[in-house]
Structures are given as C-alpha cells and as structure tokens.
Amino acid sequence: MTKPPLLLSGVPGSPYTRKMVALLRYRRIAYRLVQSGTGVPSLPMAKPHLLPTFYLPGPDGALQAVTDSTPLIRRFETEHAGRQVPPADPALAFVDALLEDFADEWLTKAMFHYRWTYAADIQKAKDVLASWLSQPLDDAALQQYAEKVADRQIPRLRYVGSNPTTQPVIEAGYLRVLTLLEDHLRTHRFLMGHRPGASDFGFYGQLTQLVQFDPTPMAVAVAHAPRVCGWVAVTEDLSGLEPTDGNWLAADTLSDSLPDSLRALLAEVGQLYVPLLLANARALAAGQTELQTHIKGTIWVQQTFAYQAKCLAWLRRDYAALPAPARATVDRILAGTGCEALFGDLP
Ligand SMILES: N[C@@H](CCC(=O)N[C@@H](CS)C(=O)NCC(=O)O)C(=O)O
C-alpha cells in the first residue's frame, strides 16, 4: 500500500525546513509542504513551536506535531525503506552524525549572525522574509510585519553568542568551513563520499541561507567557494541520484583513507564547537544560566542552551553504543582533532 504523503509546515528561510525538504526529495518520500511560519491551523502546534513541524500519526492514528530534524531523519529511516542516509558503516555513521550536529548547532550561528548584523543583510531579510508567508500583503502590512520580525530576531543574536567580541571567530569559522568544504568537493560529491549522509543535509540547510540568500556571506562564498555554491544548488533536489553501496567513503580503512579535508573539518569542529558543548554542559550541571569559555583564544559568553546538552548526550550515547572495532576507528579518526574531548568525564 502506498503511504500517504508526509505533511509538514515550514518556510524557505528556515535552514532546518530546507534540510528536511531536501532529505525527503532525496529519499523519494512523498510529502506535502504547507509554507507557513505559524503551523497548520487545523492541526496541533508543536511545543516549542519550531520549523519545520511534521504532522505524523501517533499510536492512536491522530496526527501529532513533531519537530527536530536530527531524530526525525532516523525515524524516517525505520519507516521508509531504501536510499539510506546514515552511512552503513557505524564508524562513518558516527562521523556523519557529529558533522550533522556541527552544521545544525554551530553553522547556524554564522547564518543568524550575518543575517541580523550587517545593514544590507538586515534590509534584505526584512524586505523578503515577510513575503515568505505566501499570503498577499499590501506595502504597509509587509513593512509592518518586516519590522516586527527584525525587532524579534535582532535581540536574539545574544542567544547564539554573536556580539562584537565573537564576530571575528564566527566569521573566520565560516570562511574556514567554506574553504574546507571547497577542498573536499574537489574530489568528492558529498561529505560522506559520492552519496549524501545526514551531515550533507545539515550543511545544505544552513548553506541555503548563507550561500544563496544573505548578501554578506553569499559574497564570501562566491569569492572563496564556487564549488560549494554549486553543491548547494544541486543538493536541493537529489531525487534523480542513484546511490550504490560503494558510494560511501571507504569505511573499512576509514582512519587511513579519510580525506584530509574531512579530517581538517573535524579539527574545526573540535576547535569551534566542542568547547561550547562542554562549557554548556558544565554550566547547566552547575545550575548556571550563562556559559563562559574560550573559542580560538576569544572569550565566548552566551546563555546556556538545554537542547545542546541533549546533543552532547546523544553523541556520547551513540559513541558508547559503537561496537568496539568501530569505536577504535572513531578514536583513530578523532585523535588530535579536539573532538575526542566529547567523550571524556563530564563534571
Ligand atoms: N533542532 C531543530 C531546530 C529547528 C529550529 O530552530 N527552527 C527555527 C527556524 S529555522 C525556529 O523555528 N526557531 C524558533 C522561532 O523562530 O520561533 C531542528 O533540527 O529541527
């Protein structure tokens, strides 16, 4: 029996919406996207309300609002066969999950930072974001909504840790990630080889905004990473790709064959994201509402984020669950990248 299309709501300016729509297209899972920033009126609202929201049948058959792209990708693996996204090899699948988390939780800082820091980016976001509501608005209503969105989003820069002190770290990190991805794409079609993993969709989602919408990071990408610009456009619709088992990065000898570009990307994860994950977990364990750490030698202060403690717990759980040989491979891959600190003792 054919399954009914999955129903979801989201908007084009939401990187996680883009991540999931591209994933559904690649997996050839039929879907219906309601382009809405406020959910589907007749259906339950997710708490907290996040985009995208999926409306999936619960145990009693009634539709439930479900959010969070990372576990949803895994759920869809069990509910829809074929065109698997997490790599078959457990060591490579772990690397994939780590990179996906980095894209979702770190690269999004660059996205949010650029959009709401520079005048040209703010102006474009204000002018266009309101039009993504896909309902007709006259000029006055559009203007009013645009101001409302900006007034709401600009103060939220502090939640992602963007401020004049951290600005150079965020921007240098973005450029470095672009350069490493560009390097990788010289010899591979995707992060995970010649077929996409979950990390590919994570990076794709954030990059739809950074490389294709916001003018300041877009200019950086055009100047330094033309392959990345092409890759983002292609990854939007991979429904025609015919992946084979042999398209993954060679998993058996992963530690030796892992491309230098991917290793360098993991070292970037180790320097940019790992200190934050650990400081966040420490601060939460100590009952603090603010975390403080150093990232690339710069002081980093931001509000604690309970969700990222969950991300760390998931990574630690998945690492602990790896079969011993795969864990040894992961250890070899991550040695010296800074990512190995994720699995040490926590406070
Ligand atoms: N971890 C979630 C994050 C989703 C998320 O943060 N979505 C943003 C939009 S891109 C959102 O809805 N933010 C709350 C808001 O704008 O009110 C996922 O992977 O789906």
The ligand as an SDF file (V2000), in Angstrom:
LIG
                    3D

 20 19  0  0  0  0  0  0  0  0999 V2000
   16.7190   21.3320   16.3190 N   0  0  0  0  0  0  0  0  0  0  0  0
   15.6160   21.8120   15.4910 C   0  0  0  0  0  0  0  0  0  0  0  0
   15.7950   23.2950   15.2510 C   0  0  0  0  0  0  0  0  0  0  0  0
   14.6510   23.9400   14.4970 C   0  0  0  0  0  0  0  0  0  0  0  0
   14.6840   25.4510   14.6280 C   0  0  0  0  0  0  0  0  0  0  0  0
   15.3870   26.0230   15.4650 O   0  0  0  0  0  0  0  0  0  0  0  0
   13.9510   26.1230   13.7580 N   0  0  0  0  0  0  0  0  0  0  0  0
   13.8990   27.5770   13.8120 C   0  0  0  0  0  0  0  0  0  0  0  0
   13.6480   28.1480   12.4500 C   0  0  0  0  0  0  0  0  0  0  0  0
   14.9130   27.7430   11.3180 S   0  0  0  0  0  0  0  0  0  0  0  0
   12.7520   28.0140   14.6670 C   0  0  0  0  0  0  0  0  0  0  0  0
   11.6480   27.5140   14.4930 O   0  0  0  0  0  0  0  0  0  0  0  0
   13.0150   28.9150   15.6330 N   0  0  0  0  0  0  0  0  0  0  0  0
   12.0220   29.3790   16.5540 C   0  0  0  0  0  0  0  0  0  0  0  0
   11.3440   30.5980   16.0910 C   0  0  0  0  0  0  0  0  0  0  0  0
   11.7470   31.1930   15.0970 O   0  0  0  0  0  0  0  0  0  0  0  0
   10.3840   30.9640   16.7710 O   0  0  0  0  0  0  0  0  0  0  0  0
   15.6280   21.0180   14.1870 C   0  0  0  0  0  0  0  0  0  0  0  0
   16.6540   20.4190   13.8470 O   0  0  0  0  0  0  0  0  0  0  0  0
   14.5680   20.9250   13.5410 O   0  0  0  0  0  0  0  0  0  0  0  0
  1  2  1  0
  2  3  1  0
  2 18  1  0
  3  4  1  0
  4  5  1  0
  5  6  2  0
  5  7  1  0
  7  8  1  0
  8  9  1  0
  8 11  1  0
  9 10  1  0
 11 12  2  0
 11 13  1  0
 13 14  1  0
 14 15  1  0
 15 16  2  0
 15 17  1  0
 18 19  2  0
 18 20  1  0
M  END
$$$$
